[in-house]
Amino acid sequence: MQSFIHQTNPSRVVFGAGTLAWLPEEVERLGARRALILSTPEQVASAERVAVLLGERAAGLFPKALMHVPIESAREARAEALRLGADCTDHR
């Protein structure tokens, strides 16, 4: 068996009607300035709404997310985040 270390960071869940409006403050709470919004092709309209809510905190939109995250998709999203100067991502 290979040795490894696994560390899980604390999670924060914000749930309830209207809480999406808190997203800019949640990005700030993370110490981030610009978020890349990830969505599947079918959820672009929702992701665009998130971008509007984030305003200048939205670095851009990556509408190519796929179920089970193939490594190629993850690499492409990471490259887009770097290109756009994103320091935070929101997974939709």
C-alpha positions in Angstrom: 0.0 0.0 0.0 1.3 3.5 -0.9 1.5 6.0 1.9 -0.5 9.2 1.6 -1.9 12.1 3.6 -5.4 13.3 3.2 -6.5 16.7 4.7 -10.1 18.0 4.5 -10.6 21.7 5.0 -13.6 23.0 6.9 -16.7 23.5 4.8 -19.3 26.3 4.8 -22.8 25.7 3.5 -25.1 28.7 3.0 -28.6 27.5 2.2 -32.0 29.2 1.9 -34.2 31.4 -0.2 -32.3 34.4 -1.4 -28.9 33.3 -0.3 -27.4 33.5 -3.8 -27.4 37.2 -3.3 -24.7 36.7 -0.6 -22.3 35.2 -3.1 -20.1 38.3 -3.5 -19.5 38.4 0.3 -18.8 34.7 0.3 -16.1 35.1 -2.3 -14.7 37.9 -0.2 -14.8 35.7 2.9 -12.5 33.2 1.0 -10.0 36.0 0.5 -10.6 35.9 -3.2 -11.1 38.8 -5.7 -12.2 37.1 -9.0 -14.2 33.9 -9.3 -14.4 31.7 -12.4 -17.9 30.4 -12.7 -18.1 26.7 -13.9 -21.2 25.3 -15.4 -22.4 22.5 -17.7 -23.5 23.6 -21.2 -27.1 23.1 -20.1 -26.7 25.4 -17.1 -25.2 28.5 -18.8 -28.2 30.7 -18.0 -27.9 30.0 -14.3 -24.1 30.6 -14.5 -24.7 33.9 -16.3 -27.0 35.0 -13.5 -24.3 34.2 -11.0 -21.8 36.3 -13.0 -24.2 39.2 -12.9 -24.6 38.8 -9.1 -20.8 38.8 -8.7 -20.3 41.8 -10.9 -16.6 42.8 -11.1 -15.8 39.7 -8.9 -16.7 37.5 -11.9 -13.5 36.6 -13.8 -15.5 34.8 -16.4 -17.6 31.7 -17.3 -16.4 28.2 -18.1 -19.5 26.5 -19.6 -17.8 23.1 -20.4 -18.0 21.3 -17.1 -18.8 17.6 -17.4 -20.1 15.0 -15.0 -17.4 12.9 -13.3 -14.8 15.6 -14.3 -12.6 14.1 -17.0 -9.0 15.2 -16.4 -9.0 17.0 -19.8 -11.9 19.1 -18.7 -10.3 19.9 -15.4 -7.1 21.0 -17.1 -9.0 23.2 -19.6 -10.9 24.9 -16.7 -7.6 25.4 -14.8 -6.0 27.0 -17.9 -9.0 29.3 -18.3 -8.8 30.3 -14.7 -5.2 31.2 -15.0 -5.8 33.0 -18.3 -8.5 35.1 -16.7 -6.6 35.8 -13.5 -9.3 34.0 -11.4 -8.3 33.2 -7.8 -11.6 31.5 -6.9 -14.2 29.2 -8.6 -17.9 28.6 -8.1 -19.1 25.2 -9.2 -22.6 25.2 -10.6 
